[in-house]
Amino acid sequence: MTRLWSGGMSADYRGSEFSCTGSDVVDACNTRTRQGGRSMSTYSRRKFLKVAAATGLVVACAPAASPSASPSGAAPSQVKGLTGTITVSYPDELGVKPKYVDQAAQAVQTKNSGTTVKVDLQKISDDLYYPKLLLALQSGADVPDVFHFGGDSIGELADAGYIEPLDTYVNAWADWSQYPASIKQGATYKGHVWAIPYGMDTRWLYFRRDDLQKAGLAADWMPTKLADVVTAAAAVKSKEANVQPYALYAGAAASDGARDHAFVPLVWAYGGDVVTSDGKWVGNSAAIRKALTYYQTVYTQGLSPKEILTSTKPWTAMRAKLGDGSLALLFEGGWVYGGWASKDQAGTQKNVGYILHPTENGGPSFTIGGLGTCWYITAKSKNKDLAWEFIKTWNNKDTVAKINIEDPHPVARSDSADVPEFKAQQYLVDSTKSLEKAKFLPPDPNLSKITTAIQKATGRVANGDSSPDDAAKQYSADLKQAIGADKVIEQ
């Protein structure tokens, strides 16, 4: 899950084997500051080493572990008399999760006498937690048994051999039937289930009803095609001098927002793919050129503020502006709605509308989904059965519902959506239902490198440095250089 208002609890904004060479370690530890929670800004080598120094970590030259074929030991339903100690590690700045973690730890210890669940709560941001975690996993020192992080890291963590596949456990867990097939698939990589989500990510095109009405548009504005968004933004620009029309994330400063909240949904809206079913990334295509042309239109017409390209964490300002009415249109994470509502519930319900992302020609609208943050078992855990006992205890129907009420997200469990308190909140019901229209990016271990290429392409066009056609060609070249020409195709 992502944090309620800080910028995503998970890392909305990393690679393969980790070696002890400096550049490889830095590259492997690229993170995202959930521009929206969930992802994190890419670390420079200097910044990464500062983080390591600040947290007292040393980059060790240990080889990466190989992933286990299946969890050691019997499935929990077959285990008699769990014993021993585990450590559960997680970051939390918002303060929502601790009571639920403590409740699960106590429940496990009460049910299984002779067990100890140590809780390692780290009151740091996800962008500091993740490189610290990676260094611990690499060195083998102080490795937790269970940890909590974004589901978009499954691919890189699995390929590095740092996490345990959960197939044997989930196959023996009756509650696994409460997870929809699309969510199970999202937690699957190379044929194995690697993590258990609880609060999903969705995105909305948010709009201010009051701003659009002042611009001559309907309060129940509903675009039938993508061009209607530009038309609405232009109307706001022409009639409201003190309102920014639209925020379209681009460039490196936008972090993962340039990917998840702009480029990828635009490519999908124009009928294209960013990655094929066999895992090849599309480097240049008609849809990608159209998406970059959309950027050109929005930025050359002055519809999106250029501060997005240069300011630190621009999503913080854009979210605040949408919340107070000084920004009219924003495609953003579902988790940000709770921040607005907590400050002014009545005003938010009255003035903030949310809809799915429109397409070029009026086809079915959609959103971009995500696993949110998940629970993982480390491959080096010496007590995987007890680690699983904690994870399944945490992920019960009521806890999943309650934590997603406090930190608004769609629920991963279908039965959690039927909890009366959850059903009573229309926004949460709508958010969970939106996942029926969601598209997902695969958990590719090269995602951080691909994100960098996206940031460069969108930034070039938004800045006016490249035409859409030239930026698409360079995007293809950047992808090939970053992940290998054999993993890139053009359409």
C-alpha positions in Angstrom: 0.0 0.0 0.0 1.0 3.5 -0.4 1.0 6.2 2.1 -2.1 8.3 2.5 -0.6 11.6 1.6 3.1 11.7 1.8 3.7 10.5 -1.7 2.8 6.9 -1.6 3.5 4.5 1.1 5.2 2.3 -1.1 8.2 3.0 -2.8 3.9 5.1 -7.0 7.8 6.0 -7.9 15.1 -0.8 -9.2 18.3 -5.5 -11.2 19.4 -8.7 -11.6 22.4 -10.3 -9.8 24.1 -7.9 -7.5 27.9 -7.8 -7.6 30.3 -5.8 -5.5 31.2 -3.4 -8.3 30.0 0.1 -7.4 28.1 0.8 -10.6 26.2 -2.5 -10.5 25.2 -2.1 -6.9 24.0 1.4 -7.5 22.1 0.3 -10.6 20.5 -2.6 -8.7 19.4 -0.3 -5.9 17.6 2.2 -8.1 14.4 3.0 -6.3 11.2 4.9 -6.7 9.7 7.4 -4.4 6.1 6.6 -5.1 5.3 9.6 -7.0 2.4 8.3 -6.5 3.2 4.8 -3.5 4.4 3.7 -4.9 7.7 4.6 -6.8 10.9 6.2 -5.9 13.4 8.5 -7.5 16.4 6.9 -9.1 19.5 7.1 -6.9 22.7 8.5 -8.2 25.9 6.7 -7.1 26.7 9.6 -4.8 23.3 9.7 -3.2 23.2 6.0 -2.8 26.5 5.9 -1.0 25.4 8.7 1.2 22.4 6.6 2.2 24.6 3.6 2.9 26.9 5.7 5.0 24.0 7.4 6.9 22.5 4.0 7.8 25.8 2.4 8.7 25.8 -0.1 5.9 28.6 -1.6 4.0 28.4 -3.0 0.5 29.4 -6.6 0.8 30.9 -8.7 -2.0 28.8 -11.7 -1.5 27.3 -13.6 -4.4 23.6 -13.4 -5.0 21.6 -16.3 -3.8 19.7 -18.5 -6.2 15.9 -18.7 -5.8 14.6 -21.8 -4.1 12.4 -24.1 -6.2 9.8 -24.3 -3.4 9.5 -23.3 0.2 11.4 -25.5 2.7 9.3 -27.5 5.1 5.7 -28.5 5.0 2.8 -26.1 4.3 1.4 -24.5 7.5 -1.7 -26.8 7.5 0.8 -29.7 7.8 3.1 -28.1 10.4 2.7 -29.2 14.0 4.0 -27.1 16.8 5.7 -24.1 15.1 8.7 -22.9 17.2 11.5 -20.5 16.9 11.9 -16.8 16.1 11.3 -14.6 13.1 11.9 -10.9 12.4 9.3 -8.9 10.5 10.8 -5.8 9.0 8.8 -2.9 7.4 9.0 0.9 6.9 6.3 3.2 8.1 6.1 7.0 8.4 2.4 7.4 8.4 1.7 5.3 11.4 -1.2 3.2 10.1 0.4 -0.2 9.9 2.1 -0.7 13.3 -1.0 -1.7 15.3 -2.0 -4.3 12.7 1.6 -5.7 12.6 1.7 -5.9 16.4 -1.8 -7.6 16.5 -0.6 -10.2 13.9 2.6 -10.8 15.8 0.8 -11.3 19.1 -1.8 -13.6 17.5 1.0 -15.8 16.1 2.7 -16.0 19.4 -0.5 -16.8 21.3 -1.5 -19.5 18.9 2.0 -21.0 18.8 3.6 -21.1 22.2 7.4 -21.2 22.0 7.5 -18.7 19.1 8.8 -15.2 19.0 8.0 -12.6 16.4 10.4 -9.7 16.5 9.1 -6.5 14.9 11.5 -4.3 13.1 9.6 -1.0 12.5 11.8 1.4 10.6 10.5 5.0 10.7 12.1 5.9 7.4 10.8 6.5 3.9 10.6 3.7 1.5 13.3 5.3 -0.7 15.7 4.9 2.3 14.4 1.5 3.4 14.8 -0.2 0.0 18.5 0.3 -0.6 19.1 -0.6 3.1 17.1 -3.8 2.6 19.0 -4.7 -0.5 22.4 -4.3 1.1 21.3 -6.5 4.0 20.0 -9.1 1.6 23.2 -9.0 -0.4 25.5 -9.2 2.6 23.5 -11.8 4.4 23.8 -9.9 7.7 20.6 -9.1 9.7 18.3 -10.4 7.0 14.7 -10.3 8.1 12.5 -13.3 7.7 9.5 -11.2 6.4 9.6 -7.8 4.9 7.1 -5.4 3.4 7.6 -3.6 0.1 6.1 -2.7 -3.3 4.9 -5.5 -5.5 6.6 -3.9 -8.5 9.9 -5.2 -7.1 8.9 -8.8 -7.4 10.9 -9.4 -10.6 14.2 -7.9 -9.5 14.0 -9.5 -6.0 13.1 -12.9 -7.5 15.9 -12.8 -10.1 18.4 -11.8 -7.4 17.4 -14.9 -5.4 16.4 -12.7 -2.4 12.8 -13.9 -1.9 11.1 -17.3 -1.5 8.4 -18.5 -3.8 5.1 -19.1 -1.9 3.4 -21.7 -4.2 3.4 -24.5 -1.6 2.0 -22.2 1.0 -0.8 -20.5 -1.0 -1.8 -23.9 -2.5 -2.6 -25.1 1.0 -4.2 -21.8 2.1 -8.0 -21.8 1.9 -8.1 -18.0 1.9 -6.2 -17.8 -1.4 -9.5 -18.5 -3.1 -10.6 -15.0 -2.0 -8.0 -13.4 -4.2 -9.2 -12.7 -7.8 -7.3 -14.3 -10.7 -5.9 -10.9 -11.9 -4.3 -10.3 -8.5 -2.9 -13.7 -8.3 -1.4 -13.2 -11.7 0.1 -9.9 -10.7 1.9 -11.6 -7.8 3.2 -14.3 -10.2 6.6 -14.1 -11.9 8.2 -16.9 -14.0 5.4 -19.3 -12.9 5.7 -18.7 -9.1 3.8 -16.6 -6.6 6.3 -14.4 -4.7 4.3 -12.0 -2.5 1.0 -11.4 -0.8 -0.7 -8.1 -1.4 -3.4 -6.6 0.7 -4.1 -3.0 -0.6 -4.1 -2.6 -4.3 -3.2 0.5 -6.4 -5.5 2.1 -8.8 -5.5 5.4 -10.6 -8.1 8.0 -11.6 -8.4 11.0 -13.8 -9.3 13.5 -11.1 -11.1 16.7 -12.0 -12.4 19.7 -10.1 -16.1 20.2 -10.7 -16.0 23.8 -9.6 -13.1 24.7 -11.9 -14.7 23.0 -14.9 -18.0 24.7 -14.3 -16.3 28.1 -14.2 -14.8 27.2 -17.5 -18.2 26.5 -19.0 -18.2 22.7 -18.7 -20.6 20.4 -16.9 -20.1 19.5 -13.2 -20.6 15.9 -14.2 -18.0 16.2 -17.0 -17.4 12.9 -18.7 -14.9 12.9 -21.6 -15.8 10.5 -24.4 -12.3 10.5 -25.9 -8.8 11.5 -25.0 -8.9 14.8 -26.9 -11.7 16.0 -24.6 -9.2 16.2 -21.8 -7.1 18.7 -23.8 -10.2 20.6 -24.7 -11.2 20.9 -21.1 -7.8 22.0 -20.0 -7.8 24.7 -22.8 -11.1 25.9 -21.6 -9.8 26.3 -18.1 -6.7 28.1 -19.3 -8.8 30.6 -21.3 -11.2 31.5 -18.5 -9.4 31.0 -15.2 -6.2 32.9 -14.7 -5.5 31.6 -11.2 -6.1 27.9 -12.0 -3.6 25.6 -13.6 -5.4 23.5 -16.2 -3.7 20.2 -16.2 -0.7 18.4 -14.7 1.0 15.9 -17.1 4.0 14.2 -15.5 7.2 14.1 -17.5 10.9 14.0 -17.1 13.2 12.6 -14.3 11.8 14.8 -11.6 8.4 13.2 -12.0 9.9 9.8 -11.0 7.6 6.9 -11.7 4.7 9.3 -12.3 6.1 9.9 -15.8 5.6 6.2 -16.4 2.4 5.1 -14.4 0.5 8.4 -14.5 1.2 9.6 -18.0 3.3 7.8 -20.6 2.0 4.2 -20.1 -1.7 5.0 -19.9 -1.3 7.4 -22.9 0.2 4.6 -25.0 -2.6 2.3 -24.0 -5.2 5.0 -24.7 -3.8 5.2 -28.2 -4.3 1.4 -28.7 -0.7 0.4 -28.3 1.5 -1.7 -25.9 4.6 -0.7 -24.0 5.5 -4.4 -23.6 4.5 -7.5 -25.5 3.0 -10.7 -24.1 6.4 -12.4 -24.5 8.1 -9.7 -22.5 9.7 -7.5 -25.2 9.5 -3.8 -24.7 8.2 -1.7 -27.5 10.7 0.9 -28.4 9.0 2.8 -31.2 5.4 2.5 -32.5 2.5 4.5 -33.8 1.0 4.6 -30.3 4.2 5.8 -28.7 4.6 8.5 -31.2 1.0 9.6 -30.6 1.5 9.6 -26.8 4.6 11.8 -27.3 2.6 14.1 -29.6 0.0 14.4 -26.8 2.8 15.6 -24.6 3.9 18.1 -27.2 0.3 19.5 -27.5 -0.2 19.8 -23.8 3.2 21.5 -23.1 3.4 23.8 -26.2 -0.1 25.1 -25.4 0.9 25.9 -21.8 -1.7 23.5 -20.4 0.7 21.8 -17.9 3.2 23.7 -15.7 6.8 23.2 -16.6 7.7 23.2 -12.9 6.9 19.5 -13.1 10.2 19.1 -15.1 12.4 20.8 -12.6 11.0 20.9 -9.1 11.7 18.3 -6.4 8.8 15.8 -6.0 6.5 17.8 -8.2 3.6 15.4 -7.4 3.4 16.9 -3.9 2.6 20.3 -5.3 0.3 19.0 -8.0 -1.8 16.9 -5.5 -2.1 19.9 -3.2 -3.2 22.1 -6.0 -5.9 19.7 -7.1 -7.0 19.4 -3.5 -7.4 23.2 -3.1 -8.9 23.8 -6.5 -5.9 25.6 -8.1 -5.4 22.7 -10.5 -8.3 21.4 -12.6 -7.1 18.0 -14.0 -4.7 15.3 -12.8 -4.3 11.6 -13.5 -3.0 10.3 -10.2 -3.0 7.4 -7.7 -6.2 6.4 -6.0 -4.4 6.7 -2.6 -4.3 10.5 -2.8 -8.0 11.0 -2.4 -7.8 10.1 1.3 -5.5 13.1 1.9 -7.9 15.5 0.4 -10.9 14.0 2.2 -9.1 14.0 5.6 -8.6 17.8 5.2 -12.1 18.6 3.9 -14.4 15.7 3.4 -17.5 17.6 2.4 -15.5 19.8 0.0 -13.7 16.9 -1.6 -17.0 14.9 -2.1 -18.6 18.0 -3.6 -15.8 19.2 -5.9 -13.4 16.4 -6.7 -14.6 14.0 -9.4 -12.8 10.9 -10.5 -13.1 8.8 -13.7 -11.3 6.2 -15.6 -8.7 7.1 -18.3 -10.3 7.8 -21.7 -9.1 6.4 -25.0 -8.4 7.9 -28.3 -11.6 7.1 -30.1 -14.1 6.5 -27.3 -13.3 2.9 -26.6 -13.6 1.3 -23.1 -11.9 3.5 -20.5 -9.4 1.9 -18.1 -7.0 2.4 -15.3 -3.5 1.2 -14.5 -3.4 -1.2 -11.6 -0.7 -2.3 -9.2 -0.2 -4.7 -6.3 0.5 -2.0 -3.9 2.8 -3.1 -1.1 3.2 -6.7 -0.3 4.5 -9.1 2.3 7.6 -11.3 1.2 9.5 -14.1 2.8 13.3 -13.9 2.3 15.1 -16.8 0.7 17.6 -16.8 3.6 15.0 -17.1 6.3 15.7 -20.1 8.6 12.0 -20.3 9.7 9.9 -20.0 6.6 6.9 -21.8 8.0 6.7 -19.4 10.9 7.2 -16.5 8.5 4.3 -17.7 6.4 2.2 -18.0 9.6 2.7 -14.3 10.2 1.8 -13.4 6.6 -1.4 -15.4 6.5 -2.4 -14.1 10.0 -1.9 -10.5 8.9 -3.8 -11.0 5.7 -7.2 -11.9 7.2 -10.5 -10.5 5.9 -11.0 -7.9 8.7 -7.5 -6.5 8.8 -7.3 -6.1 5.1 -10.6 -4.2 5.2 -9.7 -2.0 8.1 -6.3 -0.9 7.0 -7.6 0.0 3.6 -10.3 2.1 5.2 -7.7 4.0 7.2 -5.3 4.3 4.2 -7.7 4.2 1.3 -7.0 1.5 -1.3 -8.9 -1.2 -3.1 -8.7 -4.4 -1.2 -6.9 -7.5 -2.5 -9.3 -9.9 -0.9 -12.8 -10.2 -2.4 -14.4 -10.9 1.0 -12.8 -7.8 2.5 -14.8 -5.7 0.1 -18.0 -7.1 1.8 -17.1 -5.9 5.2 -19.9 -3.4 6.1 -17.6 -0.6 7.1 -15.7 -0.9 3.8 -18.9 -1.1 1.8 -20.2 2.1 3.5 -17.5 4.2 1.8 -18.4 4.8 -1.8 -15.0 5.9 -2.9 -13.5 2.6 -1.7 -16.2 0.6 -3.4 -15.6 2.6 -6.6 -11.8 2.1 -6.3 -12.1 -1.6 -5.9 -14.5 -1.9 -8.8 -12.1 0.1 -11.0 -9.7 -2.8 -10.9 -12.1 -4.7 -13.1 -11.0 -2.3 -15.8 -7.3 -2.3 -14.8 -4.3 -3.0 -16.9 -1.0 -4.1 -15.2 2.6 -3.8 -16.1 4.6 -7.0 -15.6 7.1 -7.3 -12.7 10.1 -6.8 -15.0 13.5 -6.8 -13.2 14.6 -4.0 -15.6 11.7 -1.7 -14.8 13.9 1.0 -13.2 16.0 1.2 -16.4 12.9 1.3 -18.6 11.5 4.0 -16.4 14.6 6.1 -16.9 14.2 5.8 -20.7 10.5 6.9 -20.4 11.6 9.9 -18.2 14.1 10.9 -20.9 11.7 10.6 -23.8 8.8 12.5 -22.1 11.2 15.2 -20.8 12.7 15.8 -24.2 9.3 16.5 -25.7 7.9 18.5 -22.8 11.0 20.7 -22.8 10.8 21.2 -26.5 14.1 19.6 -27.1 12.9 16.9 -29.5 10.0 16.2 -31.8 7.7 13.3 -30.9 9.2 11.2 -33.8 12.8 11.9 -32.8 12.0 11.3 -29.1 10.4 7.9 -30.0 13.5 6.9 -32.0 15.8 7.9 -29.1 13.5 6.1 -26.7 14.0 2.9 -28.7 17.8 3.5 -28.7 17.8 4.2 -25.0 15.9 1.0 -24.2 18.2 -1.1 -26.3 21.2 0.3 -24.6 19.7 -0.2 -21.1 18.2 -3.7 -21.3 19.6 -5.2 -24.5 18.5 -5.0 -28.2 17.2 -8.5 -28.0 14.6 -7.3 -25.4 13.3 -4.5 -27.6 11.1 -4.5 -30.7 9.6 -1.8 -32.9 6.1 -1.8 -34.2 
